[in-house]
Amino acid sequence: MALLVSNEADLWMPPEQGNTRDRAFRLHEGRTLAGQLLWSGGDYTDNTRTLRGTYPLNWQPYSQYPGPRGEFRYLAVFTERVSPGPAARHEAG
Protein backbone atom coordinates (compact mmCIF):
# COMPACT_ATOMS: atom_id res chain seq x y z
CA MET A 1 0.00 0.00 0.00
CA ALA A 2 1.10 3.55 -0.66
CA LEU A 3 -0.22 6.32 1.59
CA LEU A 4 0.10 10.05 0.99
CA VAL A 5 -1.20 12.83 3.27
CA SER A 6 -0.96 16.41 2.02
CA ASN A 7 -2.39 19.89 2.22
CA GLU A 8 -1.15 20.69 -1.30
CA ALA A 9 -4.40 20.94 -3.31
CA ASP A 10 -2.48 20.87 -6.61
CA LEU A 11 -1.90 17.17 -5.97
CA TRP A 12 -5.60 16.25 -6.00
CA MET A 13 -6.89 18.89 -8.41
CA PRO A 14 -6.91 17.96 -12.12
CA PRO A 15 -4.05 19.74 -13.88
CA GLU A 16 -4.57 22.60 -16.25
CA GLN A 17 -4.19 21.78 -19.91
CA GLY A 18 -0.65 21.83 -21.14
CA ASN A 19 2.26 19.58 -21.75
CA THR A 20 4.46 19.06 -18.70
CA ARG A 21 7.22 16.56 -18.08
CA ASP A 22 5.43 14.94 -15.16
CA ARG A 23 1.98 14.62 -16.76
CA ALA A 24 1.99 10.77 -16.69
CA PHE A 25 2.90 10.80 -12.99
CA ARG A 26 0.14 13.16 -11.77
CA LEU A 27 -1.92 11.92 -8.82
CA HIS A 28 -5.09 13.99 -9.19
CA GLU A 29 -8.55 12.88 -8.07
CA GLY A 30 -10.34 10.48 -10.39
CA ARG A 31 -7.25 9.41 -12.31
CA THR A 32 -6.29 5.77 -12.78
CA LEU A 33 -2.62 4.84 -13.02
CA ALA A 34 -1.86 1.88 -15.28
CA GLY A 35 0.59 0.66 -17.88
CA GLN A 36 3.69 2.55 -18.85
CA LEU A 37 4.39 5.97 -17.36
CA LEU A 38 6.74 8.12 -19.43
CA TRP A 39 8.55 11.16 -18.08
CA SER A 40 8.45 14.00 -20.61
CA GLY A 41 6.80 11.79 -23.21
CA GLY A 42 9.67 9.30 -23.07
CA ASP A 43 12.60 11.71 -23.41
CA TYR A 44 14.10 10.40 -20.15
CA THR A 45 13.99 6.62 -20.37
CA ASP A 46 15.60 6.20 -16.93
CA ASN A 47 12.40 7.64 -15.44
CA THR A 48 10.04 5.30 -17.32
CA ARG A 49 7.96 3.10 -15.03
CA THR A 50 5.70 0.21 -15.99
CA LEU A 51 2.89 -0.67 -13.61
CA ARG A 52 1.60 -4.23 -13.48
CA GLY A 53 -1.78 -3.32 -12.04
CA THR A 54 -4.46 -0.68 -12.29
CA TYR A 55 -4.60 1.91 -9.52
CA PRO A 56 -7.57 4.25 -9.16
CA LEU A 57 -6.75 7.46 -7.28
CA ASN A 58 -9.43 8.63 -4.84
CA TRP A 59 -8.44 11.35 -2.41
CA GLN A 60 -10.34 11.45 0.90
CA PRO A 61 -10.73 14.20 3.54
CA TYR A 62 -8.24 13.87 6.40
CA SER A 63 -8.45 17.01 8.53
CA GLN A 64 -9.38 20.68 8.32
CA TYR A 65 -7.60 23.57 10.04
CA PRO A 66 -8.39 27.28 9.85
CA GLY A 67 -6.47 29.43 7.43
CA PRO A 68 -5.01 28.99 3.98
CA ARG A 69 -3.92 25.46 3.08
CA GLY A 70 -5.74 24.10 6.13
CA GLU A 71 -7.41 21.28 4.21
CA PHE A 72 -5.56 17.97 4.40
CA ARG A 73 -6.49 14.96 2.28
CA TYR A 74 -5.09 11.47 2.03
CA LEU A 75 -4.60 9.08 -0.86
CA ALA A 76 -4.35 5.35 -0.15
CA VAL A 77 -3.40 3.15 -3.09
CA PHE A 78 -3.64 -0.57 -2.49
CA THR A 79 -1.32 -2.87 -4.37
CA GLU A 80 -0.96 -6.61 -4.64
CA ARG A 81 2.31 -8.36 -4.04
CA VAL A 82 3.78 -9.49 -7.34
CA SER A 83 6.36 -12.23 -7.54
CA PRO A 84 9.48 -11.26 -9.47
CA GLY A 85 9.92 -12.80 -12.90
CA PRO A 86 12.50 -15.54 -13.57
CA ALA A 87 15.26 -13.05 -14.48
CA ALA A 88 14.80 -11.12 -11.23
CA ARG A 89 14.85 -14.34 -9.15
CA HIS A 90 18.05 -15.43 -10.88
CA GLU A 91 19.78 -12.10 -10.22
CA ALA A 92 18.78 -12.12 -6.55
CA GLY A 93 19.74 -15.70 -5.87
N, C-alpha and C positions, 0 to 999 in steps of 0.2 A: 504494500500500500504506500502511496505517496500522499503526504498531507502538507498543505500550504495554508498559512493564516496570514492575512495582510489587510492593511488599511489603504492600499494603493488601488483606487478604483479603476485605473487604466488596465489593471490585470483582468478584471472581470467584464469590463465594457467592450463591446465589439469595436475593433479598430476602425479608424477613418479609412476611406479608400486611399489607395496609394501602394506603391511597391516598396517594401522595406526588406532588409536582409533577413529579419527574424519572423517574417509573416507565417511560415509553416510551423513555428514554435509557439505561437500565441496561445494563451490559455483562457480566452474569454468565454463567458457564459454561453451555453448552448452549442459549443463547438464539440466535435468528436475528433480525437486524434487517432490516426490509423495509417498503416502503410509506411511509405518512405517520406521522411521529413528532410527537406533540402534547405540549407542555409544559403541565402542570396541566390535562390534558383538553381543551386548546384555549383556555384562558382568556388565554393570552399568544400571540397569533398571530405576533408577530415572532420567536418561538422555534420555530415550526413548521418542520420539515424534511421533505422528501420524497425518499426514496431511490429510485434507478432500478434498483437491483439487489437481490439477496438476499445477506445477509452472515452466515454462521454464525459464532458466537463460541466458540472452543475454546482455552482457556487451557492453556499448557504450562509444565512446570517450567523454571526458569532457573538458580537457585542457592539454596543453603541455608547459612545461617550460624547459629551458636549463639545462643540467647537468644530473647526474644519478638520477633515480627515478623521473624524471620530467613529466612522462606521468601519467595523472589522467584519470580514467574511472569511470563510474557510472553504477549501476545495479538497475533497478526499477522492482519490483515484485508486480504485481497487484493481489489483493485478493478480494474475495466476502465476504460480511458479512454473517455469518452463525448463525442462531438462536441456542441458547443452547438447548440441549435435555431436556426431562422432569425432569431427576434427577438434572441437573444443575439449572433449574428454581425453583425447590422445595427448594434446598439448599439456593438459593439467596433470596427467598421470605418469 
